[in-house]
């Protein structure tokens, strides 16, 4: 297969606990024969790492997170490119973007692109970027400076919080764009001058890390105060996850149902959610565990009866695509309860392999929770169906094969366009 000799992968931050799907993809590409170097726009802030981060062999380089923190590095990059013909093309794109986004952020992206291009790893001949918002701005400018193609993996927030003009420009300039939900792909195709360059590929799971569980048949039905139903919620405490809706739904459950909620994840909204749990009289039944490694989360899946994630669309348009934790939970044969937004219905069918409700509806969520709690056999039936769908259709090897094919086709096309050497 004709693939890039060495590919630079540009990331917003690395490593990140919340972006296991990216780390999994990087390792999958390495195992498929790709030689990678990683460029990150931000340094890590998480105190823990997933095992896959330690398996990735690619070296990691960090761009200046803020230009004023490394002025000499930025100045060297600026003067290196200033006299080059390609600088004019990149500067034209930047100056076209600037009136539509007059911000320090726009200047920062151009400065990071100058540094990326000046410090380009020797022998690299392709640039791939995760997230089509700010990281793709850096990639686009750097691509113009270097005369090297770039490709994009778009995900969720980056699609739905970016202005249409910016998405269109990046979609048209990129060799191709891949995204992980049908809804996201459809939206991007409406904005692209060449819709055929937008591709759908679900991330999937590395199923070797999520083996089929040895799980006994469900028996808990919420009737025993000594053996309450275990509800698990995993995700950063941010508005789009809907954890406040989950708390309000739990407060509506009948008094004869006994349950406990475990939340895993960090996030600024914890300072709002914890007082809300107190206000609703739930504090004694809710445990906040903070961020955990993948191995620790896997253990939590094994202890849970129900997985709940009532995703919503934020006021700024931010939303999840198909949250990886839902796929993980389904792989562990746990009944998942979520909402009908974005790519979630692409995995779950209500009452067939999960329970889906409309977002922003605590009453509907409470009803779904009560149904699930009181019906152990139904939980088992739907959870088995969900696991079967994940293992049949959401293996990450499929995604890696998709990427191999896309990179190979684009790289071969580029090679055919280049003039042959005498």
C-alpha positions as CSV (number, residue, x, y, z in Angstrom):
1,X,0.0,0.0,0.0
2,X,1.4,3.4,-1.0
3,X,1.3,5.5,2.2
4,X,3.2,8.7,3.3
5,X,6.8,8.1,4.2
6,X,6.4,9.9,7.5
7,X,3.3,11.7,8.7
8,X,3.0,14.5,11.1
9,X,-0.2,14.4,13.2
10,X,-1.2,17.7,14.7
11,X,-3.2,17.5,17.9
12,X,-4.8,20.2,20.1
13,X,-3.4,18.6,23.3
14,X,-1.6,15.4,24.0
15,X,-2.0,13.1,25.9
16,X,-5.5,13.6,27.0
17,X,-7.6,11.1,29.1
18,X,-10.8,12.3,27.3
19,X,-9.4,11.5,23.9
20,X,-8.6,7.8,24.1
21,X,-10.1,7.3,20.6
22,X,-7.3,9.5,19.2
23,X,-4.6,7.6,21.0
24,X,-6.1,4.3,20.0
25,X,-6.1,5.5,16.3
26,X,-2.4,6.7,16.5
27,X,-1.3,3.3,17.8
28,X,-3.4,1.5,15.2
29,X,-1.8,3.5,12.4
30,X,1.7,2.7,13.8
31,X,0.8,-1.0,13.8
32,X,-0.4,-0.7,10.3
33,X,3.0,0.6,9.2
34,X,2.7,4.3,9.4
35,X,5.7,6.3,10.7
36,X,4.3,9.2,12.8
37,X,5.6,12.3,14.6
38,X,3.2,14.1,16.9
39,X,2.8,17.9,17.2
40,X,0.7,19.2,20.0
41,X,-0.7,22.7,20.5
42,X,-1.0,22.3,24.2
43,X,1.0,20.5,26.9
44,X,-0.8,17.8,29.0
45,X,-2.8,18.8,32.0
46,X,-4.2,15.3,33.0
47,X,-2.3,13.7,35.9
48,X,-3.0,10.2,34.6
49,X,-2.3,8.4,31.3
50,X,-4.0,5.5,29.6
51,X,-1.8,2.4,28.8
52,X,-2.1,3.1,25.1
53,X,-0.2,6.3,25.5
54,X,2.8,4.4,26.7
55,X,2.5,2.1,23.7
56,X,2.7,4.9,21.1
57,X,6.2,5.1,19.7
58,X,6.0,8.4,17.9
59,X,8.0,11.3,19.3
60,X,6.0,14.3,20.6
61,X,6.8,17.9,20.0
62,X,5.0,20.9,21.5
63,X,4.2,24.2,19.7
64,X,4.1,27.4,21.7
65,X,0.8,27.4,23.5
66,X,0.8,31.2,23.7
67,X,3.1,33.1,21.4
68,X,4.2,35.6,24.0
69,X,5.6,32.7,26.1
70,X,8.2,31.8,23.4
71,X,8.8,35.1,21.5
72,X,12.2,34.1,20.2
73,X,11.0,30.8,18.7
74,X,8.1,32.6,17.0
75,X,10.3,35.4,15.7
76,X,12.7,33.0,14.2
77,X,9.9,31.2,12.4
78,X,8.4,34.5,11.1
79,X,11.7,35.7,9.7
80,X,12.5,32.3,8.3
81,X,9.4,32.3,6.2
82,X,9.0,36.0,5.5
83,X,11.0,36.1,2.3
84,X,9.7,32.8,0.9
85,X,7.1,32.7,-1.9
86,X,4.9,30.4,0.0
87,X,4.6,32.9,2.8
88,X,2.5,35.2,0.6
89,X,-0.1,32.4,0.0
90,X,-0.4,31.6,3.7
91,X,-0.5,35.3,4.6
92,X,-3.3,35.8,2.0
93,X,-5.3,33.1,3.6
94,X,-4.7,34.5,7.1
95,X,-5.6,38.0,6.0
96,X,-8.8,36.7,4.4
97,X,-9.8,34.9,7.6
98,X,-8.8,37.8,10.0
99,X,-11.7,40.2,9.2
100,X,-14.2,37.3,9.8
101,X,-12.5,36.4,13.1
102,X,-10.6,39.4,14.5
103,X,-9.2,37.7,17.6
104,X,-5.9,37.0,19.4
105,X,-6.7,33.3,18.7
106,X,-6.4,33.9,15.0
107,X,-3.0,35.5,15.3
108,X,-1.9,32.6,17.6
109,X,-2.9,30.0,15.0
110,X,-0.9,31.7,12.3
111,X,2.1,32.0,14.7
112,X,1.9,28.3,15.6
113,X,1.7,27.4,11.9
114,X,4.9,29.4,11.2
115,X,6.7,27.4,14.0
116,X,5.2,24.1,12.9
117,X,6.4,24.7,9.3
118,X,9.9,25.9,10.4
119,X,10.4,22.9,12.7
120,X,8.9,20.4,10.3
121,X,10.4,17.0,10.9
122,X,12.9,15.8,8.4
123,X,11.5,13.4,5.8
124,X,7.8,14.1,6.7
125,X,5.6,14.4,3.6
126,X,2.1,14.5,5.0
127,X,0.1,16.5,7.6
128,X,-2.9,15.1,9.3
129,X,-4.9,17.0,12.0
130,X,-7.4,16.1,14.6
131,X,-10.3,18.5,15.0
132,X,-11.5,20.9,12.2
133,X,-11.6,24.1,14.3
134,X,-8.4,25.7,15.7
135,X,-6.0,22.8,15.0
136,X,-7.1,22.7,11.3
137,X,-6.5,26.4,11.1
138,X,-2.9,25.8,12.1
139,X,-2.7,22.8,9.7
140,X,-4.1,24.8,6.8
141,X,-1.6,27.7,7.1
142,X,1.3,25.3,7.7
143,X,0.3,23.3,4.6
144,X,0.4,26.4,2.5
145,X,3.8,27.4,3.8
146,X,5.2,23.9,3.2
147,X,3.4,23.0,0.0
148,X,2.5,19.7,1.7
149,X,-1.0,18.2,1.7
150,X,-3.1,18.0,4.8
151,X,-6.1,15.9,5.8
152,X,-8.5,16.2,8.7
153,X,-10.3,14.1,11.3
154,X,-13.4,16.1,12.4
155,X,-15.3,15.0,15.5
156,X,-18.1,16.9,17.3
157,X,-17.6,20.2,19.0
158,X,-15.2,21.3,16.3
159,X,-17.9,20.7,13.7
160,X,-20.9,22.3,15.4
161,X,-19.2,25.4,16.9
162,X,-17.3,26.5,13.8
163,X,-18.7,29.0,11.4
164,X,-19.8,27.7,8.0
165,X,-17.4,29.9,6.0
166,X,-14.4,28.4,8.0
167,X,-15.5,24.8,7.6
168,X,-16.0,25.3,3.9
169,X,-12.6,26.8,3.3
170,X,-10.9,23.9,5.2
171,X,-13.0,21.2,3.6
172,X,-12.1,22.6,0.2
173,X,-8.3,22.9,0.9
174,X,-7.9,19.5,2.7
175,X,-7.2,16.4,0.6
176,X,-10.0,14.7,2.5
177,X,-11.9,14.9,5.7
178,X,-13.2,12.0,7.8
179,X,-15.7,12.2,10.7
180,X,-17.2,9.8,13.1
181,X,-21.0,10.2,12.8
182,X,-23.4,10.1,9.9
183,X,-25.0,13.4,11.1
184,X,-21.6,15.1,11.2
185,X,-20.7,13.8,7.7
186,X,-24.0,15.0,6.3
187,X,-23.5,18.5,7.7
188,X,-19.9,18.8,6.4
189,X,-21.0,17.6,2.9
190,X,-23.5,20.4,2.6
191,X,-20.6,22.9,3.2
192,X,-18.0,21.3,0.9
193,X,-17.4,22.2,-2.7
194,X,-16.6,18.5,-3.2
195,X,-18.8,16.4,-0.9
196,X,-17.1,13.3,-2.1
197,X,-14.0,14.3,-0.1
198,X,-16.0,13.9,3.2
199,X,-16.0,10.4,4.6
200,X,-17.7,8.6,7.5
201,X,-15.8,6.2,9.7
202,X,-16.8,5.3,13.2
203,X,-13.9,5.2,15.7
204,X,-14.9,1.9,17.2
205,X,-13.1,0.2,20.1
206,X,-9.9,-1.8,20.4
207,X,-11.9,-4.8,21.5
208,X,-8.9,-6.5,22.9
209,X,-8.9,-3.9,25.6
210,X,-12.7,-4.4,26.2
211,X,-13.2,-8.2,26.2
212,X,-16.6,-9.6,26.6
213,X,-17.4,-9.6,30.3
214,X,-18.1,-12.5,32.5
215,X,-21.3,-10.9,33.8
216,X,-24.0,-12.8,35.7
217,X,-27.7,-12.4,34.8
218,X,-29.2,-9.2,36.2
219,X,-31.2,-9.6,39.4
220,X,-31.2,-6.2,41.1
221,X,-34.5,-4.4,40.7
222,X,-34.1,-1.5,43.2
223,X,-36.3,-3.1,45.9
224,X,-33.5,-4.0,48.3
225,X,-32.0,-1.0,50.2
226,X,-29.0,-3.2,51.1
227,X,-28.3,-3.9,47.4
228,X,-29.2,-0.8,45.4
229,X,-29.0,-0.5,41.6
230,X,-25.6,0.8,40.5
231,X,-25.9,3.6,37.9
232,X,-22.7,4.8,36.3
233,X,-22.0,8.1,34.4
234,X,-18.7,8.7,32.8
235,X,-17.6,12.0,31.2
236,X,-16.2,15.4,31.8
237,X,-18.5,17.6,33.8
238,X,-19.4,20.0,31.0
239,X,-22.9,21.2,30.1
240,X,-23.3,19.1,26.9
241,X,-23.1,15.9,28.9
242,X,-26.4,16.7,30.7
243,X,-25.4,15.5,34.2
244,X,-27.6,18.1,35.8
245,X,-30.6,16.5,33.9
246,X,-29.5,13.1,35.2
247,X,-29.5,14.4,38.8
248,X,-33.0,16.0,38.4
249,X,-34.3,12.7,36.9
250,X,-32.9,10.7,39.8
251,X,-34.7,13.1,42.2
252,X,-38.0,12.2,40.4
253,X,-37.7,8.4,41.0
254,X,-40.2,6.8,43.3
255,X,-39.1,6.5,46.9
256,X,-39.4,2.7,46.9
257,X,-36.5,2.4,44.4
258,X,-33.0,2.1,45.8
259,X,-30.0,3.2,43.7
260,X,-26.6,4.8,43.8
261,X,-24.8,6.9,41.2
262,X,-21.1,6.9,40.5
263,X,-19.7,9.7,38.3
264,X,-16.3,9.4,36.8
265,X,-14.6,12.5,35.2
266,X,-13.2,15.9,36.0
267,X,-14.5,19.2,34.8
268,X,-15.5,22.7,35.8
269,X,-19.2,21.8,36.2
270,X,-18.5,19.7,39.3
271,X,-18.7,22.9,41.3
272,X,-22.3,23.2,40.1
273,X,-23.3,19.6,40.1
274,X,-22.2,18.8,43.6
275,X,-24.3,21.6,45.2
276,X,-27.2,20.6,42.9
277,X,-27.0,17.0,44.3
278,X,-27.2,18.5,47.8
279,X,-30.1,20.7,46.9
280,X,-32.0,17.7,45.5
281,X,-31.4,15.6,48.5
282,X,-29.2,13.1,46.6
283,X,-25.8,13.7,48.0
284,X,-25.8,10.6,50.1
285,X,-26.3,8.4,47.1
286,X,-24.0,10.1,44.6
287,X,-20.2,9.5,44.5
288,X,-17.9,11.8,42.5
289,X,-14.7,10.0,41.6
290,X,-12.8,12.4,39.4
291,X,-10.8,11.4,36.4
292,X,-9.7,7.8,36.0
293,X,-7.5,5.7,33.8
294,X,-9.1,3.4,31.2
295,X,-8.3,0.4,33.4
296,X,-10.1,2.0,36.3
297,X,-13.1,2.9,34.2
298,X,-13.2,-0.7,32.9
299,X,-13.5,-1.9,36.5
300,X,-16.4,0.5,37.1
301,X,-18.2,-0.8,34.0
302,X,-18.0,-4.3,35.5
303,X,-19.7,-3.1,38.7
304,X,-22.5,-1.1,37.0
305,X,-26.1,-2.2,36.2
306,X,-27.0,0.9,34.1
307,X,-25.0,3.5,32.2
308,X,-26.6,6.9,31.9
309,X,-25.4,9.8,29.7
310,X,-28.2,12.3,28.9
311,X,-26.3,14.3,26.2
312,X,-27.7,17.6,25.1
313,X,-26.9,20.4,22.6
314,X,-25.2,23.3,24.3
315,X,-26.3,27.0,23.9
316,X,-23.3,27.5,21.7
317,X,-24.1,24.5,19.5
318,X,-21.6,22.2,21.2
319,X,-22.6,18.6,21.3
320,X,-21.2,15.1,21.4
321,X,-21.0,12.9,18.3
322,X,-21.1,9.3,19.4
323,X,-19.5,9.4,22.9
324,X,-16.8,6.7,23.1
325,X,-17.9,5.9,26.7
326,X,-21.3,4.7,25.3
327,X,-19.6,2.3,23.0
328,X,-17.3,1.1,25.8
329,X,-20.2,0.6,28.2
330,X,-22.2,-1.3,25.5
331,X,-19.2,-3.5,24.9
332,X,-19.4,-4.5,28.6
333,X,-23.0,-5.6,28.3
334,X,-24.5,-2.7,30.4
335,X,-27.8,-1.2,29.5
336,X,-27.2,2.3,28.2
337,X,-29.7,5.2,28.6
338,X,-29.0,8.3,26.6
339,X,-30.7,10.8,24.3
340,X,-31.6,11.1,20.6
341,X,-29.0,13.7,19.6
342,X,-26.1,13.4,17.1
343,X,-24.7,10.0,16.4
344,X,-26.2,8.2,19.4
345,X,-29.1,6.7,17.5
346,X,-26.6,5.3,15.0
347,X,-25.6,2.8,17.7
348,X,-28.8,2.5,19.8
349,X,-32.4,1.8,18.8
350,X,-34.8,2.7,21.6
351,X,-36.1,-0.4,23.5
352,X,-34.1,-2.7,21.2
353,X,-30.6,-2.3,22.5
354,X,-30.9,0.7,24.8
355,X,-33.2,3.4,26.0
356,X,-33.3,6.8,24.3
357,X,-35.1,9.9,25.4
358,X,-35.3,13.4,24.1
359,X,-32.7,15.8,25.6
360,X,-33.5,18.3,28.3
361,X,-36.4,16.1,29.7
362,X,-35.8,14.9,33.3
363,X,-39.3,13.4,33.4
364,X,-38.7,11.2,30.4
365,X,-35.3,10.2,31.7
366,X,-36.7,9.3,35.1
367,X,-39.3,7.1,33.4
368,X,-36.6,5.3,31.4
369,X,-34.5,4.8,34.5
370,X,-37.5,3.4,36.4
371,X,-38.3,1.0,33.6
372,X,-34.7,-0.2,33.5
373,X,-34.4,-0.5,37.3
374,X,-37.6,-2.5,37.7
375,X,-36.9,-4.9,34.7
376,X,-33.7,-6.9,35.1
377,X,-34.5,-9.3,32.3
378,X,-35.2,-6.4,29.9
379,X,-31.9,-4.8,30.9
380,X,-30.1,-8.0,30.1
381,X,-31.9,-8.4,26.7
382,X,-31.1,-4.9,25.5
383,X,-27.6,-5.0,26.9
384,X,-26.9,-8.2,25.0
385,X,-28.1,-6.7,21.8
386,X,-26.0,-3.6,22.3
387,X,-22.9,-5.7,22.9
388,X,-23.5,-7.7,19.8
389,X,-23.8,-4.6,17.7
390,X,-20.6,-3.1,19.1
391,X,-18.6,-6.3,18.5
392,X,-20.1,-6.7,15.0
393,X,-19.9,-3.1,13.8
394,X,-17.6,-1.0,16.0
395,X,-14.3,-2.6,15.9
396,X,-11.5,0.0,15.6
397,X,-9.7,-2.2,13.0
398,X,-12.4,-1.1,10.5
399,X,-11.6,2.6,11.1
400,X,-7.9,1.9,10.7
401,X,-8.6,0.2,7.4
402,X,-10.7,3.1,6.3
403,X,-7.8,5.5,7.1
404,X,-5.2,3.3,5.3
405,X,-7.4,3.3,2.2
406,X,-7.9,7.1,2.3
407,X,-4.3,7.9,2.9
408,X,-3.1,5.5,0.2
409,X,-5.5,6.9,-2.4
410,X,-4.6,10.5,-1.7
411,X,-0.9,9.8,-1.6
412,X,-1.0,7.8,-4.8
413,X,-2.9,10.7,-6.5
414,X,-0.3,13.1,-5.3
415,X,2.6,10.9,-6.5
416,X,1.0,10.6,-9.9
417,X,0.8,14.4,-10.2
418,X,4.4,15.0,-9.4
419,X,6.7,15.2,-12.4
420,X,9.0,12.3,-12.8
421,X,12.7,12.8,-12.1
422,X,15.1,12.6,-15.1
